[in-house]
Amino acid sequence: MERKAGRVSLGRKFGYGLGDFGLNLHWQAMGLFLTFFQTEIMGLSPVWAGVTFFIAALWDGVTDPIMGLIADRTRGRWGRHRPYLLFGAVPLAACLALAFTAPGFTGPAAVMYGLATHMLLRTAYTVVAIPYSSLSASMTSDADERTSLTGWRMQFAFLGGAVVATLMPVLAKRFAGLDGAQGYAIAALIIGGLSVVAFVLCFLIVREQPMAESRQPPVGSLWQDLTGFLGLVRRGGPTVQLYLCILISQIMVPLQSRNYLYFFKYGVGDLGRADQALALFGIINVICVPLWVWLIRRTEKRTGFMLGGALFALGSAGFALIPHWSYWSGFAALAIACVGHTAYAVCIWAMLPDTVDWSEWRFRRRDEGKIFGLAAFLQKAALGVSGLLMAAVFHGFDVTKGQGPSSEAGLRVVMGLIPLVGILVAMYIMRDYRLSFRCHACIVERLGNR
């Protein structure tokens, strides 16, 4: 079948962005508030909270590839990926509310409840997120349009993050008077309901290319399909470079974002100002996305990644080295890192669909769901590893014992030094990334001539 690098209408870009708005209501609720909720509300120690994140990430290692396999084999009048947005929306919202419910358990029972609800939330998230992420490869094969799609996606993603950062603590405080910690459960239920609306609208607006819908499903068993794909991954290429950067970067970035609340509570000594700062970080992300998209479309995706990495490194170094913390000095350093992280998010998710075409050209098989599924697993596995690193540093420096030199040193390490080293390694890996706009256009042309 002839392959056309079709343009995507403005309305469908808007609809596509709504999907990541819904996903980030959940993702940022997990990243910004779940650890804090488990330690400060449920009473888990930072070590056990980190362990639950790590085990949940290992569980993603099972569910993400399986979901990618299922999505690649799905056929129907609604396409391969869209149906999961419709049917997975309500279960995902219910699981978010469960994860932010404190039933009053203590000791091992509290740990098991926290782990079980976290794993349920991760599983429900996977059912929606893997097919959604694969949509960018099946909506168009034009690299420039994919960059635009990613820009819309990231704009809505960061908008969703800003909504969660602003709304979650406000709602939790508003309803806390009903039953103490139950305010978080009501807040999560409201946010989950908002995500359902976003997912349904995304399903109704977005369309997949007829080419993608009519492609024959992979042959053989699920196991043969998976082992064949993993065999190709071991052969390297730009896909592996991106996988390594996703793994490293997604360890480093959450070490900052997950600890914002701890910084304001134990570093600055004013948790009340965290709400304002989180909202400002969200606004910064939303403003920066179109600027990074503009730059990337006029240079290269690799250029945007390297510039963003440099800004993230600068902000992380500043946070680690500021002699005396204040609200504004810490906020300024984290804001610079936030601008850099925005570029990373845009570039990675704009590059990944191009590797689907590269892999098809190189190995004569199209693995959209599996490529995005493995990327999602690495992203969430990295979140688990960052949780363990955070737990280790918090335990070693007694960060949660109160304000003092030890708490400050621990926060400098976990939010400044470790992210700085990690992003420099990721930039080194991307130094020779060669899948440029011109290279990708040649690949698409050759695929069309097969």
C-alpha positions in Angstrom: 0.0 0.0 0.0 1.2 3.5 -0.8 2.4 5.4 2.2 1.4 9.0 2.5 2.9 11.5 5.0 -0.5 13.0 5.7 -1.2 16.3 7.4 -3.2 16.3 10.6 -5.9 18.8 11.0 -5.9 21.3 13.9 -9.0 19.8 15.4 -7.4 16.3 15.6 -4.2 17.7 17.0 -6.3 19.3 19.7 -8.1 16.0 20.3 -4.8 14.2 20.5 -3.5 16.6 23.1 -6.6 16.0 25.2 -5.5 12.4 25.7 -2.2 13.3 27.3 -4.0 16.0 29.4 -6.0 13.1 30.9 -3.0 10.9 31.3 -1.0 13.5 33.0 -3.7 14.1 35.5 -2.9 10.6 36.7 0.9 10.6 36.1 1.5 13.9 37.9 -0.8 12.9 40.7 1.5 9.9 41.2 4.7 11.8 40.7 3.9 14.9 42.8 1.7 13.6 45.5 1.6 9.8 46.0 4.9 9.5 47.8 4.0 12.5 50.0 0.5 11.0 50.6 1.9 7.6 51.6 4.5 9.0 54.0 2.7 12.0 55.5 -0.9 10.7 55.5 -0.8 6.9 55.5 2.3 6.8 57.7 4.6 4.7 55.6 8.3 5.3 56.1 10.2 6.8 53.1 12.0 3.5 52.6 8.7 1.5 52.3 7.2 4.2 50.1 10.2 3.8 47.8 9.9 0.1 47.8 6.3 0.2 46.8 7.2 2.5 43.9 10.0 0.1 42.8 7.8 -3.0 42.9 5.1 -1.3 41.0 7.7 -0.4 38.4 8.7 -4.0 38.1 5.1 -4.9 37.6 5.1 -2.5 34.7 7.8 -4.7 33.2 5.1 -7.3 32.8 2.1 -5.3 31.8 3.7 -2.7 29.4 5.1 -5.2 26.8 1.9 -7.3 27.0 -0.2 -4.2 26.4 2.0 -3.3 23.4 1.6 -6.8 22.0 -2.2 -6.6 22.4 -2.4 -3.2 20.8 -0.4 -4.3 17.8 -2.8 -7.2 17.3 -6.0 -5.2 17.8 -8.3 -4.8 14.8 -11.7 -3.2 14.5 -13.7 -0.3 13.0 -12.3 2.0 15.6 -8.7 1.2 14.9 -6.0 -0.4 17.0 -5.5 2.2 19.7 -8.5 4.4 20.1 -10.8 1.8 21.8 -8.6 1.6 24.8 -9.2 5.3 25.5 -12.9 4.7 25.7 -13.0 1.5 27.7 -10.1 2.2 30.0 -11.1 5.7 31.2 -13.5 4.8 34.0 -11.4 2.0 35.6 -8.3 4.3 35.6 -10.3 7.0 37.4 -11.5 4.5 40.0 -8.0 3.2 40.6 -6.6 6.8 41.2 -9.2 7.3 43.9 -8.3 4.0 45.6 -4.6 4.9 45.5 -5.3 8.1 47.4 -7.6 6.6 50.0 -6.2 6.0 53.5 -8.3 3.2 55.1 -6.6 3.5 58.5 -4.3 0.5 58.2 -1.0 0.5 60.0 2.3 -1.4 59.8 2.5 -4.2 57.1 -1.2 -3.8 56.3 -0.7 -0.2 55.3 2.3 -1.2 53.1 0.4 -3.9 51.4 -2.6 -1.6 50.7 -0.3 1.1 49.3 1.4 -1.5 47.1 -1.8 -3.1 45.9 -3.5 0.1 45.0 -0.4 1.5 43.3 -0.1 -1.7 41.2 -3.8 -1.4 40.2 -3.3 2.2 39.3 -0.2 1.4 37.2 -2.1 -1.4 35.4 -5.1 0.7 34.5 -2.7 3.5 33.4 -0.9 1.1 31.1 -4.1 0.0 29.4 -4.8 3.6 28.3 -1.3 5.0 28.0 0.4 2.4 25.7 -2.2 2.6 22.9 -2.5 6.4 23.3 1.3 6.9 22.9 1.3 4.7 19.8 -1.3 6.9 18.1 1.4 9.5 17.1 2.9 6.9 14.8 -0.4 5.7 13.3 -1.9 9.2 12.7 0.8 10.4 10.3 4.2 9.4 8.9 5.4 13.0 8.4 8.2 13.8 10.9 7.4 17.5 11.0 3.7 16.7 11.7 4.8 14.4 14.5 6.8 17.2 16.0 3.7 19.3 15.9 1.6 16.5 17.4 4.1 16.1 20.1 4.0 19.8 20.8 0.3 19.7 21.2 0.6 16.6 23.3 3.2 18.1 25.6 1.3 21.4 25.9 -1.8 19.5 27.1 0.4 17.2 29.2 1.9 20.1 31.1 -1.4 21.8 31.4 -2.7 18.6 33.0 0.3 18.7 35.3 -0.5 22.3 36.2 -4.1 21.4 36.9 -3.1 18.6 39.2 -0.4 20.7 41.0 -3.0 23.4 41.6 -6.2 21.5 42.1 -5.0 18.5 44.1 -3.8 20.3 47.3 -6.7 22.8 47.1 -9.3 20.1 46.9 -7.6 17.9 49.5 -7.6 20.9 52.0 -11.2 21.8 51.0 -12.5 18.3 51.8 -10.1 17.4 54.6 -12.6 18.5 57.2 -15.1 15.8 56.2 -12.8 12.9 57.3 -9.2 14.0 57.7 -7.1 12.2 55.0 -10.2 11.4 53.0 -9.9 14.8 51.4 -7.2 13.3 49.1 -9.6 10.5 48.0 -12.3 13.0 47.1 -9.7 15.2 45.2 -8.5 12.1 43.3 -12.1 11.2 42.4 -12.8 14.6 41.0 -9.5 14.7 39.0 -10.2 11.1 37.7 -13.6 12.2 36.5 -12.0 15.1 34.6 -9.7 12.6 32.9 -12.6 10.5 31.8 -14.0 13.5 29.9 -10.6 14.1 28.3 -10.2 10.5 27.2 -13.7 10.2 25.7 -13.2 13.5 23.7 -9.9 12.2 22.5 -11.5 9.0 21.3 -14.2 10.9 19.5 -12.0 13.4 17.7 -8.8 11.4 16.8 -8.5 9.1 13.7 -5.8 6.6 12.7 -4.5 6.4 9.2 -6.3 3.8 7.0 -2.9 2.3 6.3 -2.3 1.7 9.9 -5.7 0.1 10.4 -5.5 -2.2 7.5 -2.0 -3.6 8.2 -2.1 -7.3 8.9 -1.5 -8.4 12.5 1.8 -10.0 13.5 2.1 -13.7 12.8 2.9 -16.3 15.4 2.3 -16.4 19.1 2.5 -13.5 21.5 5.8 -15.0 22.8 7.3 -15.3 19.3 6.3 -11.8 18.6 7.8 -10.4 21.8 11.1 -12.4 21.5 11.4 -11.4 17.9 11.0 -7.7 18.8 13.5 -7.9 21.7 16.0 -9.6 19.4 15.8 -6.5 17.1 16.2 -4.1 20.1 19.5 -5.9 21.0 20.9 -4.9 17.6 21.0 -1.3 18.6 20.3 1.9 16.6 18.4 5.1 17.4 15.7 3.3 19.2 18.1 2.0 21.8 19.7 5.5 22.2 16.3 6.9 23.0 15.5 4.0 25.3 18.7 4.7 27.3 17.9 8.4 27.5 14.3 7.7 28.6 15.7 5.4 31.4 18.3 7.9 32.6 16.3 11.1 32.3 13.2 9.6 33.9 15.3 8.7 36.9 16.7 12.2 37.2 13.7 14.4 36.5 11.3 12.8 39.1 14.1 13.1 41.7 13.3 16.8 41.5 9.6 17.0 40.8 8.7 14.3 43.4 10.6 16.2 46.1 9.2 19.7 45.5 6.9 19.3 48.6 9.8 18.0 50.7 12.0 21.0 49.6 9.4 23.5 50.7 8.6 21.7 54.0 12.1 20.7 55.1 14.3 23.1 53.0 12.5 26.4 53.0 10.3 25.6 56.1 7.1 26.8 54.4 5.0 24.1 52.9 2.2 26.6 52.4 4.1 28.2 49.5 4.4 24.9 47.6 1.0 25.3 46.0 2.0 28.6 44.4 5.4 27.2 43.2 3.8 24.0 41.7 1.3 26.1 39.8 4.1 28.4 38.5 6.1 25.3 37.4 3.1 24.1 35.4 2.7 27.5 33.8 6.4 27.6 32.8 6.0 24.2 31.1 2.9 25.2 29.2 4.6 28.4 27.9 7.9 26.7 27.0 6.4 23.9 24.9 5.5 25.9 21.8 8.9 27.7 22.0 10.7 24.4 22.0 8.6 23.1 19.1 9.4 26.2 17.1 13.1 25.7 17.7 13.1 22.0 16.9 11.2 22.5 13.6 13.8 25.0 12.5 16.8 23.0 13.6 16.7 19.3 14.7 15.2 17.2 17.4 18.7 16.3 18.7 19.6 20.0 18.9 16.5 20.7 21.1 17.4 17.7 23.3 21.0 18.9 23.9 19.9 22.5 24.6 17.3 21.3 27.0 19.8 19.0 28.7 22.2 21.9 29.2 19.5 24.0 30.9 18.4 21.1 33.1 22.1 20.6 34.1 22.5 24.3 34.8 19.4 24.4 37.0 20.4 21.2 38.9 23.9 22.5 39.5 22.5 25.8 40.8 20.2 24.0 43.2 23.0 21.9 44.5 25.4 24.8 45.0 23.3 27.7 46.2 25.0 28.7 49.5 21.8 29.7 51.5 18.4 28.5 50.4 15.5 30.9 50.2 12.1 30.4 48.5 13.1 32.5 45.5 16.7 31.1 45.0 15.5 27.5 45.2 12.5 28.3 42.9 14.8 30.0 40.3 17.1 27.0 40.1 14.3 24.6 39.8 12.5 26.8 37.2 15.6 26.7 34.9 15.7 22.9 35.2 12.0 22.9 34.5 12.5 24.7 31.2 15.1 22.2 30.2 13.0 19.2 31.1 10.2 20.6 28.9 12.6 20.3 25.9 13.5 16.7 26.8 9.8 15.8 27.0 9.0 17.3 23.6 12.1 15.8 21.9 11.9 12.3 23.2 8.2 11.8 22.3 8.7 13.4 18.9 11.7 11.2 18.2 10.1 7.9 19.2 7.5 7.6 16.4 10.3 8.1 13.8 12.1 5.1 15.2 9.0 3.0 14.4 9.6 3.8 10.7 13.3 3.3 11.0 12.7 -0.1 12.6 10.3 -1.1 9.8 12.7 0.0 7.1 15.7 -1.8 8.8 14.0 -5.0 10.0 10.8 -5.2 7.8 8.3 -5.3 10.6 6.3 -2.6 12.2 6.2 -2.6 16.0 4.4 0.5 17.1 2.8 -0.9 20.2 5.8 -2.8 21.3 8.2 0.1 20.8 6.0 2.5 22.7 5.2 -0.2 25.3 8.9 -0.8 26.1 9.5 3.0 26.2 6.6 3.3 28.7 8.0 0.5 30.8 11.5 2.1 30.9 9.8 5.4 31.9 7.9 3.8 34.8 10.8 1.5 35.8 12.9 4.6 36.0 10.3 6.2 38.3 10.7 3.2 40.5 14.5 3.4 40.6 14.2 7.1 41.4 12.0 6.1 44.3 14.6 3.8 45.7 17.3 6.4 45.3 15.1 8.9 47.0 14.4 6.5 49.9 18.1 5.7 50.3 19.1 9.4 50.4 16.3 10.3 52.7 17.2 7.5 55.1 20.9 8.3 55.0 20.4 12.0 55.7 17.3 11.8 57.9 15.6 14.3 55.6 12.1 14.0 57.2 13.3 14.5 60.7 12.9 18.2 60.4 14.8 21.3 59.1 18.5 21.3 59.6 21.9 20.8 57.8 21.3 17.1 57.3 17.9 17.6 55.6 19.4 20.3 53.4 22.3 18.2 52.4 20.1 15.3 51.5 17.8 17.5 49.3 20.9 19.0 47.6 22.1 15.5 46.7 18.7 14.0 45.5 17.4 17.1 43.7 20.7 18.6 42.5 23.8 16.4 42.3 22.2 13.1 41.1 20.1 14.8 38.4 23.1 16.8 37.2 25.2 13.7 36.7 22.4 11.7 35.0 21.5 14.4 32.4 25.1 14.7 31.4 25.3 11.0 30.8 22.1 11.2 28.7 23.5 14.1 26.6 26.6 12.0 26.0 24.5 9.1 24.7 22.7 11.5 22.3 25.8 13.1 20.9 25.7 11.0 17.7 22.0 10.5 17.2 21.6 10.5 13.4 17.9 10.1 12.7 17.5 13.7 11.4 14.5 15.2 9.5 16.2 14.5 6.2 17.2 10.9 7.1 13.6 10.1 8.2 12.1 11.6 5.0 14.4 9.3 3.0 13.2 6.3 5.1 9.5 7.1 4.6 10.1 7.5 0.8 11.8 4.1 0.7 9.1 2.4 2.6 6.5 3.9 0.2 8.4 2.4 -2.7 8.5 -1.2 -1.3 
